[in-house]
Amino acid sequence: MTADPSDRSARAIAAAEALGLDHAVTRHGRARSLEEAAAARGIAPRALLKTLVVRVRDGDYRFVMVPGDREFSWPKLRALLGVNRVSMPDAATAQEVTGYERGTITPLGSTTAWPVVMDASIAGPISVGGGGHGVGLTVDADALAEALGAERADISE
């Protein structure tokens, strides 16, 4: 049975609170593009983070966070992790290992606290997914990285 989307966003918000993150919640409904979501949240596209879950090996995943106006680099990520292969799980597996469906994935409140890799260029106020479509949490990048124990590295282009 799939959890109600409001339960998923409540889980992400509760996680931010439990981590002591100063945050603001924005609810704007589904957006057709990253640019539309950024405008609805009142931020630049760069400040809206894309969060992906990647498979390193069976049973081992990472959250990867990059600015909205950049793409993560497969070669840089593989080099950082010291592996020859990293892949994107299919949608069902991504939801199974995070508790969130694609487009809503966030490390906040994930069903498993996978390690987080955050692009080194991420700074200042940022908005991350809030666990549901059209839900965002605005937080300070450094505070989020510290709270999640994120590894910061140059992983985007």
C-alpha positions as CSV (number, residue, x, y, z in Angstrom):
1,M,0.0,0.0,0.0
2,T,1.3,3.5,-0.9
3,A,1.5,6.1,1.8
4,D,-0.7,9.2,1.4
5,P,1.4,12.0,-0.1
6,S,0.6,14.3,2.8
7,D,2.0,11.6,5.1
8,R,5.3,11.7,3.1
9,S,5.6,15.5,3.3
10,A,4.7,15.4,7.0
11,R,7.6,12.9,7.4
12,A,10.1,15.2,5.7
13,I,9.0,18.2,7.7
14,A,9.2,16.2,10.9
15,A,12.7,15.1,10.0
16,A,13.8,18.7,9.4
17,E,12.3,19.7,12.8
18,A,14.0,16.7,14.5
19,L,17.3,17.7,13.0
20,G,16.8,21.3,14.4
21,L,16.9,22.8,10.9
22,D,15.5,26.3,10.6
23,H,13.2,25.9,7.7
24,A,10.2,27.3,5.8
25,V,7.7,25.1,4.1
26,T,6.3,26.1,0.6
27,R,3.3,24.3,-0.9
28,H,2.5,25.1,-4.5
29,G,1.1,22.0,-6.2
30,R,2.7,20.1,-9.1
31,A,5.1,22.1,-11.3
32,R,5.7,21.3,-14.9
33,S,9.4,22.2,-14.8
34,L,12.2,23.0,-12.4
35,E,11.9,26.7,-13.4
36,E,8.2,26.8,-12.6
37,A,8.8,25.2,-9.2
38,A,11.6,27.7,-8.4
39,A,9.4,30.6,-9.4
40,A,6.6,29.2,-7.2
41,R,9.1,29.0,-4.3
42,G,10.4,32.5,-5.0
43,I,14.0,31.4,-5.6
44,A,16.4,31.1,-8.5
45,P,16.5,27.7,-10.3
46,R,20.1,27.3,-9.0
47,A,18.8,27.3,-5.4
48,L,16.3,24.6,-6.0
49,L,18.2,21.4,-5.4
50,K,17.7,18.2,-7.4
51,T,18.0,15.2,-5.2
52,L,18.5,11.8,-6.8
53,V,19.1,8.4,-5.3
54,V,21.8,6.3,-7.0
55,R,22.7,2.7,-6.6
56,V,26.3,2.0,-5.8
57,R,25.9,-1.8,-5.5
58,D,23.2,-4.1,-4.3
59,G,21.7,-2.7,-1.1
60,D,23.9,0.4,-1.1
61,Y,22.5,3.7,-2.3
62,R,23.5,7.4,-2.0
63,F,21.5,10.6,-2.1
64,V,23.1,13.0,-4.6
65,M,22.2,16.7,-4.4
66,V,23.0,19.2,-7.1
67,P,21.9,22.8,-7.9
68,G,18.8,23.0,-10.2
69,D,20.7,24.6,-13.0
70,R,23.4,21.8,-13.1
71,E,23.6,18.1,-13.8
72,F,25.5,15.6,-11.7
73,S,28.6,14.1,-13.4
74,W,28.6,10.4,-13.5
75,P,32.4,10.2,-13.9
76,K,33.0,12.6,-11.0
77,L,30.6,10.7,-8.7
78,R,32.2,7.3,-9.6
79,A,35.7,8.7,-8.9
80,L,34.5,10.2,-5.6
81,L,32.9,6.9,-4.5
82,G,35.9,4.8,-5.8
83,V,33.7,2.6,-8.0
84,N,33.5,1.8,-11.7
85,R,29.7,1.8,-11.9
86,V,26.9,3.8,-10.4
87,S,23.3,3.5,-11.7
88,M,19.9,5.0,-11.3
89,P,17.4,2.5,-9.8
90,D,14.1,2.2,-11.5
91,A,11.2,4.2,-10.1
92,A,9.8,1.4,-7.9
93,T,13.2,0.6,-6.4
94,A,13.8,4.3,-5.8
95,Q,10.5,4.6,-3.9
96,E,11.2,1.3,-2.0
97,V,14.7,2.5,-0.8
98,T,13.7,6.1,0.1
99,G,9.9,6.0,0.8
100,Y,9.5,8.8,-1.7
101,E,8.5,8.7,-5.4
102,R,10.7,10.3,-8.1
103,G,10.3,14.0,-8.2
104,T,9.8,14.1,-4.4
105,I,12.9,12.4,-3.2
106,T,14.7,14.0,-0.2
107,P,17.1,12.6,2.4
108,L,14.8,14.3,5.0
109,G,12.6,11.5,6.5
110,S,13.8,8.9,4.1
111,T,12.9,5.4,5.2
112,T,16.7,4.6,5.1
113,A,19.3,7.3,6.0
114,W,21.5,6.7,3.0
115,P,24.7,8.7,2.9
116,V,24.4,12.1,1.2
117,V,26.8,13.6,-1.4
118,M,26.1,17.3,-1.9
119,D,27.7,19.3,-4.7
120,A,30.4,21.7,-3.3
121,S,28.9,24.7,-5.1
122,I,25.6,24.6,-3.1
123,A,25.5,27.6,-0.8
124,G,23.2,29.9,1.0
125,P,19.4,29.5,1.2
126,I,18.2,26.6,-0.8
127,S,15.0,24.7,-1.3
128,V,14.9,20.9,-1.1
129,G,12.0,18.5,-1.8
130,G,9.6,18.1,1.0
131,G,8.5,14.6,0.2
132,G,5.5,15.4,-1.9
133,H,4.9,17.0,-5.3
134,G,4.8,20.8,-4.9
135,V,6.2,20.8,-1.3
136,G,9.6,22.4,-0.6
137,L,11.6,23.1,2.4
138,T,13.8,26.2,2.4
139,V,16.9,25.8,4.5
140,D,20.5,27.0,4.8
141,A,22.8,24.8,2.7
142,D,25.6,24.6,5.3
143,A,23.1,23.7,8.1
144,L,21.5,21.0,5.9
145,A,24.9,19.5,5.0
146,E,25.9,19.4,8.6
147,A,22.6,18.0,9.8
148,L,22.8,15.2,7.2
149,G,26.5,14.5,7.6
150,A,26.8,15.2,3.8
151,E,30.0,14.8,1.9
152,R,30.6,17.9,-0.1
153,A,32.4,17.5,-3.4
154,D,32.6,18.8,-7.0
155,I,30.1,16.4,-8.6
156,S,28.3,18.6,-11.1
157,E,28.8,20.2,-14.4
